[in-house]
Amino acid sequence: MTPRQLPLALGFHERFGREDFLAGPSNAGALALIDRWPDWPAPAVALVGPEGSGKSHLAAVWAEIAGARSIASHAVAPAALPTALATGALVVEDLRPGACEEAALFHLLNLAREAGAYLLITARASPAGWPVALRDLGSRLRALPVVTLAPPDDVLLRAVLVKLFADRQLAVDESLIGYVATRIERSFAAARTVVDELDREALRQKREVNRALAVQLLRDR
């Protein structure tokens, strides 16, 4: 039996600048929110969408513009609150029920309002529906303005595939993009996964990333 060759994991750079964000109907509202800052409906807002929908990219764009710090949701803790809003703007990434102490999150939301600071929260589900024990926190979460990123339409999904391949310095043709776009789940996460799989398989087989490889990979799933 011929041993299976393991692909060499080469690094690649995914760009997160404003000019690198691909706009479409599914994310127009979220992009407009970032572009209109500081004219926001409230000091704290939430970007909500599925994994890989562009929340972190938009958060990175806003952090650059606003001079915001970025922290993971588990870093929202009492000891961190005094300096959390030191720059006047903060991103809390991937917030979800149980990710941090409810009291700490409640105080952070209050601090943002009292200090006139800005808080951008990214989450996979709307905070308004989260089960929380702290009643006052539930009230604050329900009051958060929410902007939702929806699954991409066909045009945006194809554009995302092209960008993901380009980030890996892979030049691909339209036949590959069209084939893949019609055979994967309509989501950014699925696009990212299939690009990674095609890249790895091409390395393993020492061949180009093309439609024939995509046919083989997706057929064998």
N, C-alpha and C positions, 0 to 999 in steps of 0.2 A: 504494500500500500504506500503510495507516494505521500510523504509528509506534507501537511498543509502549511503553506508559507504564511507567516504572520506579517501583517503590514507594518511598515515603519511609521509611527505616529509623528507627523511633522506639524510644527506649530503654524498657525495662521492668525491673521489679525482681522477681527470683525470691527468695522468702523461704526462709531456711535455719534458722529457729528450731525448737526441739523441738516446739512446738505446730503447726508447719507440716509435720511429717513424717507421711506417710500410712502407717499400719501395716496389715499384712496377713500371712497365713500365710507368704508368700515372704520376708519380712524380719523376722519375729518374733524369731528367734534373734539377729540383729544388733542389733536395738533393745534386746533384753534385756541384751546385753553392755554397751551404752553406759549403760543405766540402772543396772546393778549396780556400776559403777565406784565405788570402787577395789577392789571384791572381784572381781578378775580371776584367771583360772587361771594367769597368768604376767605378768611385767612388760611383755612385748611380745606383741601379738596382731595378727592380720591379718584385715581385712575383704575378702572376695573376692566379685566379682560382675561381670557384664557392664557395658559402658559405660552410664551413665545409670541404674544400678540403685539409686542412693541412697547409695553409699559416701561421696561427698564431703559430702553433707548430714549424714549421721551423724557424720562426722569433724568437721564444723563444730560440731555440737551438743556433742560430747565436748570439743573444744578450748575451748569457752565454759565448760563445767563445770570442766574440769581446769586451766584457765589454760595450755593448751598452745600452743606455736608450731606453725606449719604450713610445711612446705617441700616443694618438688618433689623427685622422686627424684634428678634430676641434681645437686641441691645437696648430696647426701651425699658429702662430700669430706674428705680429711684435714685441711685447714685449718679446716673448719667444726666438727670434732668437739669441740674444747674448750668451745665455747659451745652446742652443739646441744641439750643437756639442761639448760640454765641454769634453766629454770622447773620442772624436774622432770617435764615431760611434752612429748611431741613427736609430731606427725603427719607421716608421710612419704607423700605422695600419689602414686598411680599408679606404684608400684614394679614393675619388670619386669626380666627378664634383660638385662644390658648397659647399664642406665640409669645406673649409677654404678660406681665402682671397687669391686671385690669386697672388697678389704682394708678399705676405709672402712666398708662396710656391716657387715662382720664385727666391727670394733671398736665401731661404734655399738651393735650388739646386746649386746656384752659390757659396754659402759659403762652401758647401761640396767640390766642385771642387777646390776652392781657398785654403782651409785649408788642403787639402789632407785627408779629413775625409771620412767616409763611411756612406752611407745612404741606408737603405733597406725599400722599400715601398711595402705594400701589398694592393691589389686591386682586385675587382671582374671583371673588364674589363680593357683592355689595355689602358694605358694613352694616347697612340698615337691617339686614336679616340675620345678623350673627347672634347666637345665644350667649348672652352675658349675664353674670350674676349681679353686677353693680348697676343699679337702675339708672343712676345719673350718667354713667358711661353709655348705656343703651340710648339715652336721650341725645347725647352728643353725636353718637354714630348715626342715628337716624337723621340728624340735621345736616350731616356732611353733604355738600354738593358732590354728585357722582357723575363722572363722564365715562362712558363705556366704549371699549374697543371691541368691535364685532369681528366675526370670522371674515377673512378676505374674500372679495369677489374674484372672478377668474383672472381679470386683468392684473389685479394686485398680486395674486398668488404667483402668476408667471413672473412678474417683476421681482418678487422676493426670491424666487428660485435663481434668477439670473444674478441677483446681488450676492446670494449665498455662495454661488459658484465663483463669482468674481473675487469675493473675500478670500477664497482659497487659491486665487490665481489660476482658475480653471476656465478656459474659454470653451463654451458649449454652443451648439447650434439650436435653432428653433424647433427642429424635430424632436430633440431630446426634451426641451422644456415643455412642449405641447404634450408629449407622451406622458411625462411624469405628472404634469398638472391635472390630467384627467384620470389618474389612477391612484392618487393619494387622498387622504382625508383633507378637506378644505380647512387647513389650519396652518399657522406659522410653525407650530411645533413639528407637525408632520413634514413640512418642507425642510426644516433644519435636519430632521432625522434622516430623510432620504438622501440629502446632499452628503451628509457625513458617511452614510453607508456606501454610496457610490464612490466617493473619494477613497475610502478604505479598500473597497473591492478592486478598484483600478490599480491601486498600489500593490495589492496582493497578486493580481494577475499580470502586473506590469503592462497595462494597456491603457488606452485613452478612455476618458469618460465620454461615452456617446450613447445613442439611442439603443444600440444592440446590447450594451452592458445593462442599461436600465431595463430592457425587456427581460434579460436573464435574471436580474436581481428581483424584480417585482413579481415575475412568474414563480420564482422559487420560494416566495414567502409563504 
